[in-house]
Amino acid sequence: QWADFAKAAAMEGTDVAPYVLVSSRSPQDTSRTNELASSVKTELGSATYAELRTIFRNLVDPKDNRHMSLRLFLILDEQSASDRTVLIVHREQEWVKADGTRLPCDPMELGTDDQDQFEPKVAWRRYRVPFDQAAYHWLVLEEKGPQQLEQDAQSRQWLQDVEIAPIEEKAHV
């Protein structure tokens, strides 16, 4: 499945697939993985979505983000094998009011009258996209954020859900 995904999701006009294959709860190698010399058995086959998010939070290092996104990760699951789609999970801080109003930036920066009513939260978004569109959606999310995709009707179709959660620290599985 990885070889099929890496080839289909390579950056347009190149053979570069800017992804890191994580197949265990404590990976030793987090370098980019364009090709695999042999098949890889995953330790994450039974991991829940919540466990995968925790692994991701523990894996990324805000001090060293040269090759791993601090906000995005992909999940290849059973559905991926059958329909050639991948889950893109995006994590981003948002400010939320009790009535559900959300802002992508600190309301103090905007100078809103109700800035004291907003609380910092984390928004986790899940998108399911075809393999060959993964690089495009990844780049838009990484460079422009989810608001760009949510404003585009065609891209919005890939959004599966948004979960607003408290700000989290690193957590151990």
Summary of the structure (lengths in Angstrom):
residues: 173
radius of gyration: 17.0
end to end distance: 25.6
largest distance: 58.2
contacts: 429
relative contact order: 0.16
helix: 32%
strand: 22%
